[in-house]
Amino acid sequence: MKTPNFFVDYDTILARIGALDPVQYARSRNFLDGHISYLSPFITHGVISTKTVAEIVLQEHKVRDSEKLLAELGWREFFHRVWQAKGDEIFDDLRSPQAKVTDFKVSTNLVAANTGIKAIDQTVSHLTETGYMHNHARMWFASLAGNIAQTHWYQPARWMYYHLLDGDLASNTLSWQWIVGSFSHKKYYANQENLNKYTGHKEHGTWLDIAYDDFDVLEIPPVLAEREALNLTNEFPASTAQPIENSAEPVLLYSIWNLDPTWQSDITARRVLWIEPDMHKTMALSPLRWRFVTHWAAQIKGLEIFVGSVAQLFPAGTDGLEVITREYPATAHWPGKRDPRDWLYPNTQGYFKNFFSFWKLAQKELPGLRKLHQPHKS
């Protein structure tokens, strides 16, 4: 599996969006070698927004040809609307307890890419090496970890979030809960035939080569029985900013989820990427992810990095300072004024139990998106 370089510049991302074919994307996105956007790491970390992707794609393609892509962008906003509404409740079983849980530790052979299932082991190895895993492979991995190994979803979800360059607190957490049935009405399973279809492998006779009806009575395969506790730690970048006690200019607080080089770019300000160690204790990031963060921080002119608590960043408090940040659930406790995010579907506020109810409302905004399609005149 080939993965593009994620350590590029902003113009390269815009060019990749412009080259995206939404028709081919819709036809082949479920296949590991399909027409995949590879834009999710940049969206997760706020380098670009879902709205930006749609605006660029719709300059060349019609809404009806792009609807699958627009729906997939909608999934991310759906998960974030749930997070906005439910807060930290999303980090626990949200709608119902996960059924048939026998362990809370991850399967050793699963995270070590040693299951004996080539399609699984290759995608797991690819993830730990590159920070990327195809969306379909994530579903297979979560099904094996949560449903077949009968592990509560939270710890393996932490492991995946640690490695994924696009690890999104809401999308990752709620996708896992969708797979294991704590945020959906049933569990998701995939057998060997499904993996073979979408990966191009021709494996047969594996412990996953069973009929779907057999999953209800399947015992935990011996290869998944060994367990281990996670030890996920952060290697934070070094601080380059001094504590802020006074500033004649506005102080723009960036988070690792807002690395948008165009945000407030027209004003003179002190720009600080604030990293709170306590925030990342539970949901740690791999060294590769922190390198990704610092790469994109370096693309923002004048951006300094501060690693520490609010008391360390603002030792005299924020009275008399003009502090501005961008709305995001994980930073709701930050001081200062909040700029809104660029939502693709801004009128979908509130809690939705499922994507269907969200998308039913979001589709009402598609007529407005059609105005973005401006085909070139001959």
QUIKA-V712104 format. One record per pair of residues at least 6 apart in sequence whose ideal C-beta (glycine too) atoms are under 7 Angstrom apart, sorted by the first residue. I is the first residue (numbers start at 1). GAP is how many residues later the second one is. D is the distance in whole Angstrom. If there is no record, write none. Layout:
I&GAP&D ; I&GAP&D
This chain:
1&31&6 ; 1&125&6 ; 3&127&5 ; 3&129&5 ; 4&34&5 ; 6&35&5 ; 6&159&6 ; 6&286&6 ; 7&288&5 ; 9&290&6 ; 10&251&5 ; 10&289&6 ; 13&29&6 ; 13&34&7 ; 13&35&6 ; 14&42&7 ; 16&23&7 ; 17&22&7 ; 17&36&6 ; 17&39&4 ; 17&40&6 ; 18&38&6 ; 20&17&6 ; 20&37&6 ; 21&14&6 ; 22&35&6 ; 22&39&5 ; 22&43&6 ; 22&44&4 ; 22&46&7 ; 22&47&4 ; 23&42&5 ; 24&11&4 ; 25&10&5 ; 25&12&7 ; 25&43&7 ; 25&44&5 ; 26&42&4 ; 26&43&7 ; 28&6&3 ; 28&7&5 ; 29&6&7 ; 29&7&6 ; 30&106&5 ; 30&168&6 ; 31&167&5 ; 32&102&5 ; 32&105&7 ; 32&166&6 ; 32&167&5 ; 33&167&7 ; 39&9&7 ; 39&14&6 ; 40&126&4 ; 41&124&4 ; 41&125&4 ; 41&251&7 ; 42&6&5 ; 43&6&7 ; 43&7&6 ; 43&33&7 ; 44&122&4 ; 44&123&7 ; 44&124&5 ; 45&211&6 ; 45&212&6 ; 45&214&5 ; 45&248&7 ; 45&251&6 ; 46&211&5 ; 46&212&4 ; 46&213&5 ; 46&214&5 ; 47&212&5 ; 47&213&6 ; 47&249&6 ; 49&292&7 ; 49&293&4 ; 50&23&4 ; 50&26&6 ; 50&27&6 ; 50&294&4 ; 51&291&4 ; 51&292&7 ; 51&293&5 ; 52&290&7 ; 53&20&6 ; 54&16&6 ; 54&19&6 ; 54&290&5 ; 54&315&6 ; 55&317&6 ; 57&9&6 ; 57&12&7 ; 58&8&6 ; 58&311&6 ; 58&314&4 ; 58&315&5 ; 59&313&7 ; 59&315&6 ; 62&311&6 ; 63&303&6 ; 63&306&5 ; 63&307&5 ; 63&310&6 ; 71&288&6 ; 73&271&6 ; 74&271&6 ; 74&284&7 ; 74&285&6 ; 74&288&5 ; 75&280&6 ; 76&95&6 ; 77&266&6 ; 77&267&6 ; 77&268&6 ; 77&271&7 ; 78&274&6 ; 78&277&5 ; 78&280&4 ; 79&91&4 ; 79&92&5 ; 79&95&5 ; 80&90&5 ; 81&267&6 ; 81&268&7 ; 81&269&7 ; 81&271&6 ; 81&277&7 ; 82&8&6 ; 82&88&7 ; 82&92&6 ; 82&269&6 ; 82&270&7 ; 83&7&5 ; 83&87&4 ; 83&246&5 ; 84&245&6 ; 85&265&6 ; 85&266&4 ; 86&8&7 ; 86&265&7 ; 87&242&7 ; 90&80&6 ; 90&83&5 ; 90&84&6 ; 91&82&6 ; 93&84&7 ; 93&89&4 ; 94&83&6 ; 94&88&6 ; 94&89&5 ; 95&87&6 ; 95&88&5 ; 96&86&6 ; 97&85&7 ; 98&54&6 ; 98&55&6 ; 98&82&5 ; 98&83&6 ; 98&84&5 ; 99&82&6 ; 100&50&6 ; 101&49&6 ; 101&51&5 ; 102&48&4 ; 103&47&6 ; 103&48&5 ; 103&124&6 ; 104&47&7 ; 104&48&5 ; 104&51&6 ; 105&50&6 ; 105&122&4 ; 105&123&6 ; 105&124&6 ; 106&39&7 ; 106&45&6 ; 106&49&5 ; 106&50&5 ; 106&53&6 ; 106&121&7 ; 106&122&6 ; 106&124&6 ; 107&38&6 ; 107&42&5 ; 107&44&7 ; 107&117&4 ; 107&119&7 ; 107&120&6 ; 108&118&4 ; 108&119&6 ; 108&120&5 ; 109&6&5 ; 109&114&5 ; 109&115&6 ; 109&117&6 ; 110&34&6 ; 110&35&6 ; 110&39&7 ; 110&114&6 ; 111&13&7 ; 111&48&6 ; 113&8&4 ; 113&11&4 ; 113&12&4 ; 114&7&7 ; 115&6&6 ; 115&108&6 ; 116&90&7 ; 116&107&6 ; 117&86&7 ; 117&89&6 ; 117&91&6 ; 118&83&6 ; 118&85&6 ; 119&76&4 ; 119&80&4 ; 119&82&5 ; 120&20&6 ; 120&21&7 ; 120&24&7 ; 123&10&6 ; 123&11&7 ; 123&14&4 ; 124&17&7 ; 126&6&7 ; 126&7&7 ; 127&6&4 ; 127&36&5 ; 127&37&7 ; 128&35&6 ; 131&32&6 ; 131&33&6 ; 131&34&4 ; 131&157&5 ; 131&158&7 ; 131&161&7 ; 132&33&6 ; 133&31&7 ; 136&62&6 ; 138&22&7 ; 139&40&6 ; 139&49&6 ; 139&51&7 ; 140&50&5 ; 140&55&6 ; 142&34&5 ; 142&37&4 ; 143&36&6 ; 143&45&5 ; 143&46&5 ; 143&47&6 ; 144&80&7 ; 145&6&5 ; 145&11&4 ; 146&7&5 ; 146&10&7 ; 146&30&7 ; 146&33&6 ; 146&34&4 ; 147&33&6 ; 147&40&5 ; 147&42&6 ; 148&70&7 ; 148&72&7 ; 148&73&7 ; 148&76&7 ; 149&71&6 ; 149&75&4 ; 150&70&6 ; 153&23&4 ; 153&24&6 ; 153&27&5 ; 155&75&6 ; 157&15&6 ; 157&16&6 ; 157&19&4 ; 158&72&6 ; 158&74&6 ; 158&125&6 ; 159&71&6 ; 160&7&7 ; 160&12&6 ; 161&6&4 ; 161&11&5 ; 161&122&6 ; 162&70&5 ; 162&122&6 ; 162&123&6 ; 162&124&5 ; 163&123&5 ; 164&8&7 ; 165&124&6 ; 165&127&5 ; 169&114&7 ; 169&161&6 ; 174&9&6 ; 177&6&3 ; 178&6&5 ; 179&8&7 ; 179&9&5 ; 180&7&6 ; 181&6&4 ; 189&23&6 ; 189&26&5 ; 191&17&6 ; 191&18&7 ; 191&19&6 ; 191&21&6 ; 192&11&6 ; 192&12&7 ; 192&14&5 ; 192&16&4 ; 192&17&4 ; 195&6&6 ; 196&6&6 ; 196&7&6 ; 207&14&5 ; 210&8&7 ; 232&52&4 ; 233&51&6 ; 234&46&5 ; 234&50&5 ; 234&51&6 ; 234&56&7 ; 235&52&5 ; 235&55&6 ; 236&39&6 ; 236&41&6 ; 236&54&7 ; 236&71&5 ; 237&53&6 ; 237&57&5 ; 237&68&6 ; 237&70&7 ; 239&66&6 ; 239&67&5 ; 239&68&5 ; 239&69&7 ; 240&64&5 ; 240&65&5 ; 241&31&5 ; 241&63&3 ; 241&64&6 ; 241&65&4 ; 243&69&6 ; 243&70&6 ; 243&72&5 ; 244&7&6 ; 244&69&6 ; 244&70&6 ; 245&70&6 ; 245&71&5 ; 247&23&5 ; 247&74&6 ; 249&19&6 ; 249&20&5 ; 249&21&5 ; 250&17&7 ; 250&19&4 ; 250&72&4 ; 250&74&6 ; 251&18&7 ; 251&19&5 ; 251&21&7 ; 251&70&6 ; 251&71&7 ; 251&72&5 ; 252&12&6 ; 252&17&5 ; 252&18&7 ; 252&19&5 ; 252&72&5 ; 253&19&6 ; 253&21&5 ; 253&70&6 ; 253&72&4 ; 253&81&6 ; 253&83&6 ; 254&17&7 ; 254&18&7 ; 254&19&4 ; 254&20&7 ; 254&49&6 ; 255&19&7 ; 255&73&6 ; 255&76&5 ; 256&19&7 ; 256&37&5 ; 257&71&5 ; 257&73&7 ; 258&68&5 ; 258&70&7 ; 259&37&4 ; 259&38&6 ; 259&41&7 ; 261&38&5 ; 261&39&5 ; 263&63&7 ; 264&60&7 ; 271&29&6 ; 271&31&5 ; 271&32&5 ; 271&33&7 ; 272&32&5 ; 272&34&5 ; 273&24&5 ; 273&30&6 ; 273&32&5 ; 274&32&5 ; 274&39&6 ; 275&30&7 ; 275&31&7 ; 275&32&5 ; 276&33&6 ; 277&30&7 ; 279&51&7 ; 297&6&5 ; 297&8&6 ; 306&7&5 ; 318&17&5 ; 318&18&7 ; 323&12&5 ; 323&13&3 ; 323&14&7 ; 324&12&6 ; 324&13&5 ; 324&15&6 ; 325&6&6 ; 325&9&5 ; 325&11&5 ; 325&13&6 ; 326&12&7 ; 326&13&5 ; 326&15&6 ; 327&11&5 ; 327&12&7 ; 327&13&6 ; 327&14&5 ; 345&17&4 ; 345&20&5 ; 347&18&6 ; 348&10&6 ; 348&13&5 ; 348&14&5 ; 352&6&4
